[in-house]
Every structure is written in C-alpha cells, then in structure tokens.
Amino acid sequence: MKNLFLLFVLLMSVTAFSQSINDYQYVIVPIKYDFLKENDKYRLNTLTKLLFQKYGFKSYLSSEAIPKEVENSRCDMLYATVTEESNFMVTKLKILVKDCREKIIYETDFGKSRNKDFAAAYNEALREAGKSFDKLNYKYTGKNNSSIATESIKTIITETNSETYYFAQPIANGFQVIDNEPKVIMKLYNTSLKNVFLAIRGAINGVLISKENQWVFEYYENGIIVSELLNLKF
C-alpha cells in the first residue's frame, strides 16, 4: 500500500548561520586525524583541544561527553581539524575550523618543524600553528550561533499507514534505510555526535537528526531548508 503524503509549507522566521568565529564557544576536535593511523597519535588531538581552551573556547574531543545544551544542536558548535603538508625536510601542520556545513570559518598559518623525531616535530608544528590564535583576539559574543539573517523553512510531514515503516540496517560506517519492498532509499553515515548522521538520498545530501523522539531529514532545496519527518526504525 502506497504511502500517503501530507505536504504543507510553514513560513517562519529563523536565523541563519553566522560566519564569525566569535559567535561560537564550543569546538569539537576529532579523536583521530586523517594523516595519522591511530587515535590521538602523539597526543596531537589532545594538544589541539588544549590549544582551543587556552584561547577561551570550550573544546572537547569527539570521544568525550559534551554539555547537554548543545549535544543535539550540531550547528551550535565548530569542528576543528588539522591538515598536513610535510616533506622529508620539514613537518607542516595547519588548524582548520569549520561550521556544521563544512564551511571554513577560520584557518591558521602553517606551523613548521625541522625536528627529526616525529613526536617532537608534530607537537612543535602544531604549537607553532596555534600561535595564529594570538592574532585572532577571540572573544565569545554570546550570540546564538545561527543568528543574523532570516530564511524560510519548508517543512514536509510524511504520514504512513500503520503497516508502513522505514528500517535502518547496519552497513560500514553507518546504516542503509530501506522501505517495505524492500528497497534502499537512503544511506546514513556516522558522525561524532549521537543521533546525528550525514544522509544521502539519491542526489540529495543532508543530515538526519533526532528531534523530540522524531527522526528528521534536513537538506537544502533551492536555497530553502527542508525538514522531512521520517517514520524510521533502528
């Protein structure tokens, strides 16, 4: 039996994402960097977390518990990463800070080290990169992180009959969502946050998040945020 879709548009004023790093106070640091094979190798991830704390941010490793007021508010946080452009002569590291949509909000200069010991070289280069924060003059403004301009939200509510559900099946790094046929309709990929997934449905890229015990697929369509409720069972 086919799903019944109830489609309506709700126009409301909400806030768009700020582009100022001063509008954020929380920073999530991954437990592993792509250019290294182990979690917190050479304590680089912990050092990154401590650098952010030194300059006034509230920073957490992705493996740590975060405050309840932001644990389900992915876009109220920034996400740090470190990139490497080293060669056999010099170790070069840069810190990047991104918002929830992968837009770079801030990046440091490259820190460099010519130390031949890997652990020492990575630590020296990262500390050197961290000195760029001296020029940042960071000070949290207290604004909501999704603050400044307004945009419309189009909400699509999907109703199904009592016999129709979507089901999540485990795959590598996440889940695939199937319908009753069964047919795969969506792929979900794990993030560092509980109940938040990167979601791909056909050509649409978005996020799947849990709001008030309801799964919501959110994505952009023609510059408008679409929030689609899913009757999804894990």
Backbone as CSV, one residue per row, in Angstrom:
resi,resn,N_x,N_y,N_z,CA_x,CA_y,CA_z,C_x,C_y,C_z
1,MET,0.855,-1.196,0.000,0.000,0.000,0.000,0.883,1.235,0.000
2,LYS,0.577,2.155,-0.852,1.444,3.329,-1.015,1.335,4.269,0.171
3,ASN,2.445,4.943,0.435,2.443,5.959,1.496,1.556,7.126,1.113
4,LEU,0.895,7.703,2.109,0.125,8.924,1.907,0.966,10.091,2.369
5,PHE,1.135,11.069,1.519,1.983,12.216,1.846,1.128,13.457,2.075
6,LEU,1.329,14.051,3.244,0.699,15.331,3.549,1.751,16.401,3.437
7,LEU,1.617,17.289,2.455,2.630,18.311,2.187,2.058,19.686,2.452
8,PHE,2.689,20.416,3.332,2.298,21.801,3.522,3.528,22.629,3.854
9,VAL,3.390,23.905,3.697,4.514,24.826,3.874,4.272,25.695,5.092
10,LEU,5.265,25.722,5.986,5.227,26.606,7.139,6.273,27.684,6.940
11,LEU,5.850,28.923,6.944,6.792,30.027,6.833,7.016,30.599,8.218
12,MET,8.249,30.659,8.626,8.573,31.172,9.945,9.931,31.817,9.902
13,SER,10.195,32.680,10.829,11.478,33.370,10.897,12.427,32.567,11.748
14,VAL,13.558,32.200,11.162,14.611,31.525,11.894,15.916,32.198,11.553
15,THR,16.966,31.823,12.204,18.224,32.502,11.997,19.184,31.671,11.179
16,ALA,19.950,32.347,10.340,20.928,31.669,9.505,22.254,31.591,10.229
17,PHE,23.183,30.864,9.649,24.428,30.583,10.336,25.405,31.746,10.255
18,SER,25.883,32.133,11.401,26.840,33.226,11.472,28.171,32.793,10.890
19,GLN,28.867,33.753,10.338,30.174,33.463,9.773,31.307,33.962,10.663
20,SER,30.976,34.435,11.862,32.003,34.935,12.768,32.353,33.894,13.811
21,ILE,33.635,33.644,13.990,34.056,32.654,14.980,33.713,33.110,16.389
22,ASN,33.543,34.412,16.589,33.206,34.929,17.912,31.783,34.594,18.335
23,ASP,30.965,34.116,17.423,29.606,33.725,17.759,29.519,32.299,18.286
24,TYR,30.630,31.615,18.352,30.669,30.226,18.812,31.559,30.109,20.045
25,GLN,31.190,29.195,20.938,32.074,28.934,22.069,32.499,27.468,22.165
26,TYR,31.778,26.567,21.497,32.109,25.146,21.574,32.847,24.692,20.320
27,VAL,33.901,23.906,20.513,34.673,23.354,19.404,34.862,21.855,19.645
28,ILE,34.540,21.054,18.642,34.725,19.614,18.713,35.987,19.237,17.932
29,VAL,36.858,18.492,18.584,38.124,18.055,17.979,38.037,16.547,17.750
30,PRO,38.312,16.070,16.547,38.224,14.624,16.303,39.264,13.864,17.113
31,ILE,38.973,12.612,17.403,39.902,11.791,18.179,41.045,11.271,17.309
32,LYS,40.880,11.384,15.964,41.921,10.899,15.039,41.991,11.838,13.844
33,TYR,43.205,12.117,13.392,43.405,12.907,12.183,43.679,11.986,10.994
34,ASP,43.257,12.403,9.823,43.339,11.547,8.640,44.771,11.165,8.284
35,PHE,45.730,12.021,8.589,47.103,11.743,8.168,47.856,10.844,9.156
36,LEU,47.191,10.428,10.237,47.784,9.514,11.207,46.901,8.281,11.356
37,LYS,47.510,7.164,11.768,46.784,5.893,11.777,46.159,5.546,13.124
38,GLU,46.475,6.287,14.172,45.978,5.944,15.495,45.226,7.105,16.123
39,ASN,44.300,6.769,17.028,43.607,7.791,17.793,44.583,8.571,18.660
40,ASP,44.490,9.879,18.610,45.304,10.772,19.445,46.794,10.446,19.354
41,LYS,47.235,10.118,18.148,48.649,9.802,17.926,49.516,11.000,18.297
42,TYR,50.586,10.754,19.026,51.498,11.784,19.525,50.774,12.824,20.400
43,ARG,49.549,12.461,20.853,48.733,13.364,21.687,48.372,14.655,20.939
44,LEU,48.362,14.577,19.610,48.072,15.773,18.817,46.631,16.249,18.995
45,ASN,45.709,15.307,19.092,44.305,15.691,19.232,44.056,16.342,20.589
46,THR,44.657,15.776,21.620,44.555,16.388,22.946,45.211,17.765,22.959
47,LEU,46.347,17.893,22.303,47.027,19.185,22.235,46.152,20.213,21.513
48,THR,45.479,19.805,20.437,44.580,20.719,19.723,43.466,21.195,20.648
49,LYS,42.877,20.258,21.369,41.826,20.613,22.334,42.339,21.630,23.350
50,LEU,43.532,21.406,23.881,44.095,22.306,24.891,44.425,23.678,24.312
51,LEU,44.843,23.713,23.044,45.111,25.000,22.402,43.845,25.842,22.321
52,PHE,42.741,25.216,21.942,41.483,25.958,21.890,41.077,26.450,23.278
53,GLN,41.273,25.611,24.294,40.940,26.034,25.655,41.820,27.203,26.102
54,LYS,43.061,27.161,25.698,43.977,28.248,26.053,43.457,29.597,25.554
55,TYR,42.814,29.590,24.396,42.350,30.846,23.806,40.875,31.136,24.083
56,GLY,40.292,30.414,25.042,38.969,30.773,25.532,37.797,29.970,25.024
57,PHE,38.050,28.989,24.161,36.965,28.150,23.666,36.645,27.035,24.669
58,LYS,35.452,26.476,24.552,35.099,25.264,25.280,35.250,24.113,24.293
59,SER,36.321,23.370,24.417,36.640,22.355,23.419,36.570,20.958,24.012
60,TYR,36.173,20.012,23.155,36.005,18.621,23.565,36.495,17.714,22.451
61,LEU,37.092,16.595,22.841,37.369,15.552,21.863,36.047,14.902,21.466
62,SER,35.989,14.395,20.245,34.750,13.794,19.758,34.361,12.556,20.550
63,SER,35.301,11.981,21.284,35.020,10.797,22.100,34.502,11.156,23.493
64,GLU,34.479,12.439,23.822,34.068,12.877,25.145,32.603,13.308,25.167
65,ALA,32.008,13.262,26.364,30.656,13.780,26.529,30.692,15.299,26.421
66,ILE,29.674,15.871,25.781,29.588,17.321,25.639,28.371,17.814,26.410
67,PRO,28.313,19.090,26.738,27.196,19.617,27.527,25.850,19.333,26.873
68,LYS,24.858,19.033,27.705,23.536,18.663,27.209,22.890,19.776,26.386
69,GLU,23.217,21.044,26.706,22.559,22.135,25.998,22.938,22.205,24.524
70,VAL,24.014,21.526,24.138,24.414,21.574,22.726,24.563,20.197,22.093
71,GLU,24.315,19.124,22.848,24.589,17.800,22.301,23.693,17.459,21.107
72,ASN,22.521,18.063,21.024,21.645,17.837,19.872,21.554,19.064,18.973
73,SER,22.479,19.991,19.164,22.495,21.221,18.365,23.798,21.286,17.597
74,ARG,23.878,20.477,16.564,25.129,20.321,15.827,25.669,21.635,15.296
75,CYS,24.772,22.525,14.897,25.213,23.768,14.282,25.491,24.870,15.295
76,ASP,25.410,24.554,16.580,25.842,25.493,17.610,27.301,25.263,17.984
77,MET,27.975,24.410,17.225,29.371,24.079,17.513,30.230,24.236,16.264
78,LEU,31.525,24.428,16.486,32.502,24.408,15.414,33.271,23.094,15.463
79,TYR,33.914,22.764,14.352,34.595,21.482,14.222,36.017,21.723,13.722
80,ALA,36.962,21.294,14.523,38.370,21.529,14.196,38.958,20.322,13.479
81,THR,39.920,20.579,12.641,40.713,19.512,12.066,42.107,20.052,11.815
82,VAL,43.033,19.154,11.553,44.415,19.536,11.266,44.819,18.891,9.952
83,THR,45.442,19.663,9.080,45.929,19.134,7.811,47.455,19.184,7.786
84,GLU,48.036,18.292,7.019,49.497,18.173,6.950,49.980,18.396,5.522
85,GLU,51.057,19.159,5.371,51.750,19.288,4.083,53.244,19.183,4.343
86,SER,53.651,18.009,4.788,55.047,17.791,5.184,55.839,17.164,4.048
87,ASN,57.167,17.252,4.164,58.078,16.529,3.282,59.228,15.997,4.132
88,PHE,60.221,15.407,3.507,61.284,14.778,4.289,62.160,15.795,5.019
89,MET,62.018,17.074,4.685,62.820,18.110,5.330,62.086,18.813,6.481
90,VAL,60.781,18.970,6.339,60.049,19.793,7.297,58.644,19.224,7.519
91,THR,58.182,19.311,8.768,56.814,18.951,9.123,55.978,20.226,9.150
92,LYS,54.849,20.236,8.419,53.990,21.419,8.323,52.557,21.034,8.659
93,LEU,51.979,21.724,9.633,50.603,21.473,10.056,49.813,22.774,10.100
94,LYS,48.527,22.675,9.782,47.618,23.818,9.836,46.326,23.393,10.528
95,ILE,45.752,24.274,11.346,44.475,24.016,12.006,43.355,24.696,11.225
96,LEU,42.322,23.936,10.893,41.138,24.467,10.224,39.954,24.396,11.185
97,VAL,39.110,25.421,11.154,37.895,25.445,11.969,36.706,25.600,11.032
98,LYS,35.773,24.637,11.078,34.629,24.626,10.156,33.318,24.674,10.921
99,ASP,32.265,25.146,10.223,30.936,25.090,10.824,30.293,23.759,10.457
100,CYS,29.020,23.604,10.811,28.351,22.317,10.616,28.115,21.986,9.152
101,ARG,28.348,22.938,8.259,28.174,22.703,6.825,29.492,22.625,6.091
102,GLU,30.549,22.394,6.866,31.880,22.210,6.305,32.455,23.487,5.713
103,LYS,31.870,24.636,6.025,32.459,25.901,5.581,33.567,26.303,6.537
104,ILE,34.715,26.669,5.984,35.849,27.071,6.814,35.569,28.446,7.417
105,ILE,35.542,28.515,8.739,35.317,29.768,9.458,36.649,30.445,9.777
106,TYR,37.677,29.630,10.016,38.993,30.190,10.338,40.054,29.141,10.051
107,GLU,41.226,29.571,9.629,42.365,28.674,9.481,43.633,29.379,9.905
108,THR,44.506,28.625,10.518,45.769,29.194,10.987,46.793,29.203,9.861
109,ASP,47.900,29.857,10.116,49.063,29.697,9.250,49.643,28.306,9.489
110,PHE,50.475,27.844,8.566,51.161,26.582,8.780,52.202,26.735,9.878
111,GLY,52.202,25.786,10.802,53.286,25.681,11.757,54.319,24.717,11.223
112,LYS,55.597,25.003,11.453,56.655,24.190,10.859,57.631,23.698,11.921
113,SER,58.219,22.533,11.647,59.271,21.996,12.496,60.227,21.177,11.639
114,ARG,61.521,21.294,11.944,62.533,20.505,11.245,63.119,19.416,12.141
115,ASN,62.478,19.189,13.266,62.917,18.142,14.183,62.782,16.783,13.505
116,LYS,63.756,15.926,13.671,63.750,14.610,13.025,62.918,13.586,13.793
117,ASP,62.613,13.876,15.031,61.771,12.985,15.824,60.310,13.298,15.522
118,PHE,59.550,12.280,15.103,58.178,12.514,14.662,57.317,13.150,15.747
119,ALA,57.356,12.579,16.940,56.506,13.093,18.015,56.824,14.556,18.308
120,ALA,58.107,14.859,18.416,58.512,16.236,18.703,58.163,17.172,17.549
121,ALA,58.368,16.697,16.311,58.103,17.542,15.141,56.618,17.887,15.030
122,TYR,55.752,16.900,15.195,54.314,17.162,15.103,53.855,18.112,16.198
123,ASN,54.350,17.914,17.404,53.959,18.788,18.505,54.464,20.217,18.294
124,GLU,55.685,20.359,17.842,56.233,21.695,17.601,55.467,22.409,16.490
125,ALA,55.188,21.681,15.417,54.482,22.284,14.287,53.072,22.704,14.688
126,LEU,52.393,21.872,15.486,51.033,22.215,15.897,51.025,23.418,16.833
127,ARG,51.976,23.465,17.763,52.057,24.624,18.668,52.361,25.902,17.885
128,GLU,53.202,25.767,16.875,53.528,26.924,16.047,52.290,27.407,15.289
129,ALA,51.515,26.443,14.760,50.276,26.809,14.071,49.310,27.491,15.037
130,GLY,49.264,27.015,16.273,48.376,27.577,17.274,48.657,29.027,17.610
131,LYS,49.865,29.493,17.329,50.203,30.887,17.617,49.379,31.870,16.784
132,SER,48.786,31.370,15.682,47.918,32.242,14.878,46.726,32.734,15.693
133,PHE,46.333,31.978,16.718,45.202,32.395,17.551,45.520,33.672,18.321
134,ASP,46.807,33.982,18.489,47.167,35.240,19.150,46.624,36.433,18.371
135,LYS,46.595,36.306,17.044,46.118,37.392,16.188,44.601,37.396,16.048
136,LEU,43.971,36.308,16.480,42.523,36.179,16.315,41.744,37.067,17.278
137,ASN,42.294,37.263,18.478,41.606,38.055,19.516,40.192,37.548,19.753
138,TYR,40.079,36.236,19.922,38.773,35.617,20.098,38.108,36.077,21.385
139,LYS,36.819,36.400,21.276,36.000,36.704,22.441,34.565,36.338,22.111
140,TYR,34.016,35.397,22.861,32.656,34.933,22.596,31.660,36.060,22.801
141,THR,30.807,36.284,21.795,29.869,37.400,21.827,28.588,37.078,22.576
142,GLY,28.306,35.775,22.770,27.072,35.402,23.431,25.898,35.304,22.487
143,LYS,26.131,35.523,21.195,25.053,35.407,20.218,24.727,33.938,19.976
144,ASN,23.516,33.691,19.507,23.197,32.354,19.031,24.015,32.100,17.785
145,ASN,24.493,30.855,17.642,25.359,30.554,16.515,24.637,30.561,15.190
146,SER,23.322,30.480,15.214,22.573,30.532,13.982,21.845,31.850,13.878
147,SER,22.537,32.899,14.014,21.937,34.225,14.189,21.941,35.242,13.090
148,ILE,21.796,35.990,12.528,21.910,37.145,11.676,20.748,37.208,10.693
149,ALA,20.821,36.592,9.535,19.761,36.762,8.546,18.637,35.771,8.770
150,THR,17.528,36.011,8.132,16.391,35.099,8.249,16.187,34.357,6.945
151,GLU,15.591,33.175,7.064,15.291,32.402,5.878,14.033,31.595,6.159
152,SER,13.399,31.124,5.095,12.182,30.351,5.260,12.510,28.888,5.438
153,ILE,11.675,28.184,6.208,11.792,26.744,6.331,10.543,26.113,5.739
154,LYS,10.725,25.223,4.816,9.612,24.460,4.278,9.636,23.106,4.953
155,THR,8.571,22.755,5.639,8.512,21.501,6.366,7.624,20.516,5.640
156,ILE,8.153,19.356,5.354,7.377,18.302,4.711,7.108,17.231,5.756
157,ILE,5.848,16.990,6.057,5.483,15.956,7.013,4.977,14.751,6.235
158,THR,5.596,13.620,6.481,5.227,12.395,5.779,4.417,11.505,6.701
159,GLU,3.211,11.154,6.288,2.367,10.244,7.061,2.329,8.890,6.362
160,THR,2.456,7.837,7.117,2.373,6.494,6.561,1.249,5.739,7.240
161,ASN,0.751,4.692,6.581,-0.260,3.885,7.251,0.402,3.046,8.329
162,SER,-0.377,2.402,9.139,0.148,1.715,10.324,1.058,0.547,9.982
163,GLU,1.021,0.080,8.718,1.837,-1.066,8.330,3.110,-0.665,7.609
164,THR,3.329,0.621,7.403,4.467,1.078,6.616,5.488,1.780,7.490
165,TYR,6.726,1.297,7.440,7.826,1.904,8.175,9.071,1.886,7.298
166,TYR,10.011,2.721,7.673,11.353,2.624,7.114,12.236,1.967,8.162
167,PHE,13.189,1.173,7.700,14.053,0.438,8.610,15.517,0.743,8.305
168,ALA,16.318,0.866,9.356,17.753,1.129,9.213,18.529,-0.166,9.415
169,GLN,19.327,-0.521,8.424,20.169,-1.714,8.507,21.634,-1.297,8.599
170,PRO,22.412,-1.906,9.491,23.821,-1.533,9.637,24.636,-1.811,8.380
171,ILE,25.496,-0.858,8.031,26.499,-1.025,6.985,27.806,-0.458,7.532
172,ALA,28.860,-0.544,6.759,30.134,0.031,7.204,29.968,1.523,7.423
173,ASN,30.330,1.990,8.599,30.314,3.414,8.960,28.924,4.024,9.073
174,GLY,27.877,3.193,9.184,26.554,3.780,9.334,25.427,2.801,9.069
175,PHE,24.408,3.250,8.320,23.221,2.445,8.067,22.728,2.698,6.646
176,GLN,21.939,1.730,6.130,21.142,1.978,4.936,19.680,1.895,5.338
177,VAL,18.874,2.789,4.780,17.450,2.851,5.102,16.671,2.177,3.983
178,ILE,15.813,1.226,4.359,15.024,0.506,3.371,13.538,0.731,3.639
179,ASP,12.728,0.551,2.570,11.277,0.632,2.724,10.711,-0.783,2.766
180,ASN,9.394,-0.925,2.601,8.743,-2.235,2.745,8.968,-3.178,1.574
181,GLU,9.536,-2.694,0.451,9.624,-3.567,-0.732,10.496,-4.813,-0.558
182,PRO,11.711,-4.834,-0.041,12.480,-3.692,0.486,13.374,-3.094,-0.591
183,LYS,13.515,-1.761,-0.549,14.396,-1.043,-1.456,15.178,-0.021,-0.656
184,VAL,16.474,0.109,-0.967,17.303,1.085,-0.272,16.933,2.481,-0.751
185,ILE,16.572,3.364,0.186,16.182,4.720,-0.193,17.155,5.782,0.310
186,MET,18.024,5.399,1.231,18.904,6.405,1.828,20.103,5.714,2.483
187,LYS,21.243,6.401,2.499,22.425,5.941,3.225,22.722,6.935,4.347
188,LEU,23.035,6.409,5.533,23.357,7.228,6.694,24.789,6.937,7.122
189,TYR,25.539,7.991,7.428,26.930,7.817,7.841,27.136,8.456,9.209
190,ASN,27.834,7.710,10.069,28.031,8.150,11.445,28.798,9.466,11.523
191,THR,28.474,10.265,12.527,29.255,11.450,12.874,29.743,11.270,14.302
192,SER,30.446,12.254,14.828,30.933,12.174,16.206,29.827,12.446,17.223
193,LEU,28.634,12.833,16.750,27.539,13.182,17.644,26.460,12.108,17.654
194,LYS,25.919,11.856,18.829,24.850,10.879,18.976,23.593,11.385,18.276
195,ASN,22.920,10.478,17.566,21.661,10.791,16.899,21.788,11.871,15.827
196,VAL,22.974,11.983,15.227,23.184,12.874,14.081,23.947,12.082,13.015
197,PHE,23.387,12.008,11.809,24.013,11.266,10.720,24.105,12.142,9.474
198,LEU,25.169,11.977,8.716,25.198,12.508,7.365,24.306,11.616,6.519
199,ALA,23.436,12.201,5.726,22.436,11.427,4.993,22.494,11.732,3.506
200,ILE,22.405,10.672,2.689,22.394,10.821,1.237,21.192,10.064,0.692
201,ARG,20.310,10.771,-0.013,19.166,10.150,-0.677,19.191,10.563,-2.137
202,GLY,19.621,9.650,-2.988,19.780,9.979,-4.397,20.819,11.073,-4.563
203,ALA,20.414,12.190,-5.182,21.328,13.315,-5.387,21.261,14.331,-4.257
204,ILE,20.485,14.030,-3.213,20.298,14.971,-2.108,21.226,14.623,-0.955
205,ASN,21.994,15.596,-0.510,22.853,15.437,0.655,22.300,16.271,1.803
206,GLY,22.212,15.688,2.980,21.708,16.415,4.135,22.148,15.760,5.423
207,VAL,21.370,15.996,6.483,21.644,15.375,7.773,20.354,14.755,8.296
208,LEU,20.502,13.668,9.039,19.379,13.066,9.740,19.604,13.284,11.226
209,ILE,18.646,13.913,11.880,18.799,14.224,13.295,17.541,13.819,14.050
210,SER,17.701,13.603,15.343,16.581,13.251,16.201,16.092,14.496,16.926
211,LYS,14.802,14.825,16.737,14.189,15.959,17.416,12.917,15.488,18.105
212,GLU,12.914,15.579,19.428,11.730,15.205,20.207,11.233,13.817,19.818
213,ASN,12.173,12.856,19.801,11.872,11.446,19.506,11.337,11.226,18.090
214,GLN,11.618,12.160,17.197,11.212,12.031,15.802,12.436,12.219,14.903
215,TRP,12.638,11.313,13.945,13.751,11.452,13.025,13.397,12.444,11.924
216,VAL,14.308,13.384,11.675,14.080,14.453,10.704,15.237,14.485,9.710
217,PHE,14.909,14.417,8.425,15.894,14.533,7.346,15.883,15.986,6.890
218,GLU,17.005,16.682,7.050,17.086,18.093,6.693,18.090,18.294,5.563
219,TYR,17.715,19.133,4.608,18.580,19.406,3.468,18.141,20.719,2.825
220,TYR,18.977,21.219,1.920,18.661,22.443,1.201,18.010,22.117,-0.137
221,GLU,16.978,22.893,-0.479,16.336,22.789,-1.785,16.060,24.197,-2.290
222,ASN,16.768,24.586,-3.346,16.622,25.932,-3.910,16.841,27.023,-2.866
223,GLY,17.840,26.813,-2.018,18.184,27.812,-1.019,17.302,27.817,0.206
224,ILE,16.382,26.863,0.323,15.464,26.776,1.461,15.731,25.481,2.214
225,ILE,15.732,25.549,3.549,15.890,24.346,4.349,14.599,23.541,4.317
226,VAL,14.719,22.267,3.996,13.581,21.355,4.029,13.766,20.398,5.193
227,SER,12.766,20.283,6.059,12.782,19.339,7.171,11.713,18.288,6.920
228,GLU,12.131,17.056,6.713,11.211,15.983,6.339,11.170,14.935,7.445
229,LEU,9.998,14.728,8.020,9.843,13.741,9.084,9.835,12.337,8.502
230,LEU,10.574,11.430,9.148,10.648,10.055,8.676,10.178,9.102,9.762
231,ASN,9.331,8.170,9.385,8.882,7.114,10.296,9.910,5.993,10.227
232,LEU,10.998,6.160,10.987,12.184,5.321,10.837,12.432,4.508,12.099
233,LYS,12.700,3.229,11.895,13.002,2.319,12.993,14.433,1.796,12.877
234,PHE,15.207,1.931,13.970,16.564,1.382,14.009,16.552,0.015,14.678
